């Protein structure tokens, strides 16, 4: 024959078939580098409730999410403190947007501590109870971290208000301390943190979209109310959004790393020794 007939596959130098006998000659399939053909269940990263299969973090994204808001916050703060062109344009824009009415006042009230913090508290309790029932290691950590962030917010906002000492819109009369907006910061952290904790625990796509849309809508409503009522200049609101984005990103990074470390700890503790086998 000319050598073109059917024949068994031949091994080539430097190649390995997917199913060749194991090192012990057992005939079991294995990878060419000696590893098992699939990732062990215990070796997969888990979500915040301990379920496997979360999406790994994307390199570079946290840096971008931290860098952009930080740059915007620094730029706005500089312009407001120096009463630069951006601050003067902000004041002209506010004059065109201010139309005080009862509806805008109600929208602004959504950023009150007495409204936003109880909403967050309900979510924190729900997340902690669910994580505990699921048997998650350190089930209390996400809720505790979120509560501490909310409690620490005044320590960041008040000194900045005192340092910048920006007067308010004309309808607010004399006085300073309007930059950045405390109502906006409260709403951003409360509603944003609530969404951040709920999203990983929702499997239904519509539920996730609803939670995310509700968080965005509440924050937009607070911003519209504050600006339209004349409680704050527009840049006061934008600066608090930037600060909130920094804090929420930092919280998400912390919780993500904590979840990975807990997963890694469970994996190393539950992986049987190759010599002794399962205990």
C-alpha positions in Angstrom: 0.0 0.0 0.0 1.1 3.6 -0.4 0.7 4.4 3.3 -2.6 6.3 2.9 -4.8 3.5 4.4 -6.4 3.7 7.9 -4.0 3.1 10.8 -3.9 3.8 14.5 -2.9 7.4 15.6 0.8 7.8 16.1 2.3 9.8 19.0 4.5 12.6 17.9 7.6 13.8 19.8 6.6 16.6 22.3 2.8 15.8 22.0 0.4 14.0 24.3 -3.0 12.5 23.6 -5.9 13.5 25.8 -6.4 9.9 27.1 -3.1 8.2 27.6 -2.3 5.8 30.5 -1.6 7.5 33.8 1.7 7.6 35.6 0.8 4.3 37.4 -0.4 2.6 34.2 -3.9 2.6 35.3 -5.3 3.8 32.0 -7.2 6.6 33.6 -7.4 9.8 31.5 -5.4 12.8 32.6 -3.9 16.0 31.3 -0.5 15.9 29.8 0.9 17.9 32.7 -0.4 15.3 35.3 -3.3 17.5 36.6 -6.9 16.3 36.8 -9.0 17.0 33.6 -11.4 19.3 35.6 -11.0 21.9 38.3 -12.0 20.3 41.6 -15.2 21.6 43.1 -13.4 22.8 46.2 -10.9 24.7 44.1 -13.5 27.0 42.5 -14.1 30.5 43.7 -17.4 31.0 45.5 -19.8 33.9 45.9 -20.5 35.7 49.2 -22.9 32.9 50.3 -20.5 30.1 49.5 -21.8 29.0 46.1 -19.2 28.1 43.4 -19.0 29.7 40.1 -18.5 33.5 40.4 -16.9 35.6 37.7 -13.2 36.3 38.3 -12.2 39.9 38.7 -11.1 41.8 35.5 -7.5 43.1 35.8 -7.3 46.9 35.6 -11.0 47.6 36.2 -10.6 48.5 40.0 -7.8 50.9 39.1 -10.0 52.7 36.5 -13.0 52.8 38.9 -10.8 54.4 41.6 -8.7 56.7 39.4 -11.5 58.4 37.4 -13.7 59.5 40.3 -10.6 60.6 42.3 -9.4 62.8 39.4 -12.9 64.3 39.0 -13.2 64.9 42.7 -9.9 66.6 42.8 -10.7 68.8 39.8 -14.1 69.9 41.2 -12.7 70.5 44.7 -9.9 72.7 43.2 -12.3 74.7 41.1 -14.8 75.2 43.9 -12.1 76.2 46.4 -10.6 78.7 43.9 -13.9 79.8 42.5 -12.6 79.0 39.1 -14.4 78.9 35.7 -16.1 75.6 36.5 -17.5 76.9 39.7 -18.8 80.0 38.1 -20.5 78.0 35.3 -22.0 75.8 38.0 -23.6 78.8 39.7 -25.1 80.0 36.4 -26.4 76.5 35.7 -28.0 76.3 39.1 -29.8 79.6 38.5 -31.5 78.1 35.5 -32.4 74.9 37.3 -33.8 76.0 40.6 -37.6 75.9 40.8 -38.5 75.2 44.4 -41.7 73.1 44.9 -43.0 70.5 47.2 -42.2 67.6 44.9 -38.5 68.5 44.6 -38.4 68.7 48.4 -39.8 65.2 48.7 -37.2 63.9 46.3 -34.4 65.6 48.3 -35.8 63.9 51.5 -34.9 60.5 50.0 -31.3 61.4 50.9 -32.1 62.1 54.6 -30.4 59.8 57.1 -33.8 58.9 58.5 -34.9 57.5 55.1 -31.8 56.1 53.5 -30.1 54.4 56.5 -33.1 52.3 57.5 -33.3 51.0 54.0 -29.7 50.0 54.2 -30.2 48.4 57.6 -33.0 46.2 56.3 -30.7 44.9 53.5 -27.8 44.4 56.0 -29.9 42.2 58.2 -31.3 40.3 55.3 -27.8 39.6 53.9 -26.4 38.6 57.2 -29.3 36.2 58.0 -29.1 34.6 54.5 -25.3 34.2 54.7 -25.6 32.6 58.1 -28.3 30.2 57.0 -26.1 29.2 54.1 -23.3 28.4 56.4 -20.9 31.0 54.9 -17.6 31.5 56.7 -17.5 34.9 58.4 -21.1 35.5 57.4 -21.2 38.8 59.3 -18.3 40.4 57.4 -20.2 42.0 54.4 -22.9 43.6 56.5 -20.4 44.8 59.2 -18.1 46.3 56.6 -21.1 48.1 54.9 -22.3 49.4 58.3 -18.9 50.7 59.2 -18.6 52.5 55.9 -22.0 54.2 56.4 -21.0 55.2 60.0 -17.6 56.6 58.8 -19.2 58.8 56.1 -19.7 61.9 58.3 -16.0 61.8 59.2 -15.2 62.3 55.5 -17.9 64.8 54.6 -17.9 67.2 57.6 -14.2 68.1 57.5 -14.4 68.8 53.7 -17.4 71.0 54.2 -15.5 73.0 56.8 -12.4 73.2 54.7 -14.0 74.4 51.5 -16.7 76.5 53.2 -18.7 77.0 50.1 -21.8 79.2 50.3 -25.1 77.8 49.2 -27.5 78.8 46.5 -29.3 82.2 47.0 -32.5 80.5 48.2 -30.6 79.1 51.2 -29.6 82.5 52.5 -26.2 83.2 54.2 -24.1 80.3 55.4 -21.3 78.0 54.3 -20.6 74.3 54.3 -22.6 73.2 51.2 -19.7 71.4 49.5 -19.9 68.4 49.1 -23.6 67.4 49.5 -24.2 65.3 52.6 -27.6 64.2 51.4 -26.1 62.9 48.1 -23.3 61.1 49.9 -25.8 59.4 52.2 -28.0 58.3 49.4 -25.0 57.1 47.3 -23.6 55.0 50.1 -26.9 53.7 51.5 -28.6 52.8 48.2 -25.4 51.9 46.4 -24.2 49.6 49.2 -27.6 47.9 49.4 -27.4 47.1 45.7 -23.8 46.0 46.0 -24.7 43.4 48.6 -27.9 42.2 47.0 -26.7 41.7 43.4 -24.4 38.7 44.1 -27.2 37.0 45.9 -29.8 37.3 43.2 -29.9 34.6 40.5 -32.8 36.1 38.5 -31.7 38.6 35.8 -34.8 40.7 36.2 -34.4 40.9 39.9 -30.8 42.1 39.5 -31.8 44.7 37.0 -34.6 45.9 39.2 -32.3 46.3 42.2 -29.7 48.1 40.1 -32.4 50.4 38.5 -33.9 51.2 41.8 -30.5 52.2 43.3 -29.8 54.5 40.3 -33.3 55.9 40.3 -33.2 56.8 44.0 -29.8 58.5 43.6 -31.0 60.5 40.6 -34.2 61.5 42.4 -32.2 62.8 45.3 -29.9 64.8 43.0 -32.8 66.3 41.1 -34.6 67.2 44.3 -31.5 68.9 45.9 -30.7 70.9 42.7 -34.2 71.9 41.8 -35.2 72.9 45.3 -32.0 75.0 45.6 -30.5 73.1 48.5 -27.2 72.5 46.6 -25.2 73.6 43.6 -24.9 70.9 40.9 -21.2 70.4 41.6 -21.9 69.7 45.2 -23.9 66.7 44.1 -21.4 65.5 41.4 -18.6 65.7 44.0 -20.5 63.5 46.4 -21.1 61.0 43.6 -17.4 60.9 42.9 -16.6 60.3 46.6 -19.3 57.7 46.8 -17.9 55.9 43.7 -14.5 55.7 45.4 -15.9 54.3 48.6 -18.2 51.8 46.9 -15.4 50.6 44.7 -13.1 50.2 47.8 -15.9 48.2 49.5 -16.4 46.0 46.5 -12.7 45.3 46.3 -12.5 44.4 50.0 -15.5 42.1 49.9 -14.2 40.5 46.7 -10.8 39.7 48.1 -12.4 38.5 51.3 -14.6 36.1 49.4 -11.6 34.8 47.4 -9.5 34.3 50.5 -12.4 32.4 52.2 -12.8 30.2 49.1 -9.1 29.6 49.0 -9.0 28.7 52.7 -11.9 26.2 52.3 -10.3 24.7 49.2 -6.9 24.1 50.9 -8.6 22.8 54.0 -10.8 20.4 52.0 -8.4 19.1 49.4 -7.2 15.6 50.2 -3.5 14.8 50.4 -2.3 13.0 47.2 -0.5 10.4 49.4 -3.0 9.7 52.1 -6.2 10.3 50.2 -9.4 11.5 51.7 -9.6 11.3 55.5 
